[in-house]
Amino acid sequence: MPPKCKFTKDEIIAAALDIAREQGLEAVTARALGDKLSSSSKPIFSIFENMEQVQEETLLAARALYNEYIAKALASDQPFREVGSQYIRFAVTEPKLFQMLFMSEQTEKRSALGILPMIDDNYEDILASVQKGYGLDETTAKSFYRHLWIYTHGIASLIATGVCSFRPEEIGEMVAEIFVSLLKNSSCKKQKEKN
């Protein structure tokens, strides 16, 4: 009977996520993970075939953490507006994970609308919150989502890379300002179409 593994899969991934939080995914190596677990790397490879598999699982764990932020936003009174705030909050509290999930170079170039469903598992729920919350058709809702994402991604990227810092109230004001502008623009377009 083979010896029982010293660590569970969840414990190894939790340690890998801690390393990624501090230094980025490229720092999740067998040696670093062994050091974090106060062990050799042997127990890691009794559960995982290779470090690529560990890194893939670490990415999934980071995405699950991000999804918790978005779930909190979608459960709020103003879900779509709160999505932008939570996206930025994730960048503030988890800058390396934000970079890992949303700032890695893409091999294929896509439009902003094409990339959103690919990078965010919550795309359909967020889009539905826009449509339901503001009585918008799908095309207008997609436009809202695209504009707000570009704006909040810019703020979040500046924060995650340490280029700028913003006070929480500043972030709230900026997100509210762009959101209100989008609503006003949509209202003006509808009015012009009627006339």
Steps between C-alpha positions, in 0.01 A plus 500: 500500500649839399555751778221749562564842350606760754278773349161512334446644154315796659789571737749500213283732289441733798878526543546557126233772507681671787822502297316634193339772715840622613717447192285399202434167332852466358627477860297183561782251459561161660773647719291800612203276572716256698640792702149636564385159621822443698555184302678365197325516165438124506152519662392745227579250226316221680179696425587701187668373186699820445526867594287606201212313661564677832503836323177420315332412830641820653341701219168326566528582871574865419199512266279347771612772740423769240158341441423550871548875454265504201242282676494756780441776242223309324322446835498873579219752446677649197672196353642640178635815658651295782671261252734782396580582862567137588720456193712791620489377861643166381789690336558695823500198732651243262724692256713203391195279451330779304806528276509125459132477398444822306832643387675211331591530135246341268606306194188590305369856474125544553253784529403615849166323461672182383748490787254555785329159477843336477662661802203517736294193591238742634439669164143373446393579858648849482336565164164379638538735799542795261196404295277425796616782724464775242248362253749498216498292185790260449692723258487800734586281799807364320608854419459605865698199616778562247535869593494441874745210473750705294478782754522282812771282346708813447461604864561146624811459284646828626444383857621140450826616343561772759487783243225685690307469818148622560301546818189277519271804480684618185443162339133509594461848354681411177299182444174684581591782261563271204192296585275807512654622173417169334141519624462858378649413162263206463204717594602768245532238225153362577356853495657572158365173362148596610519841332 
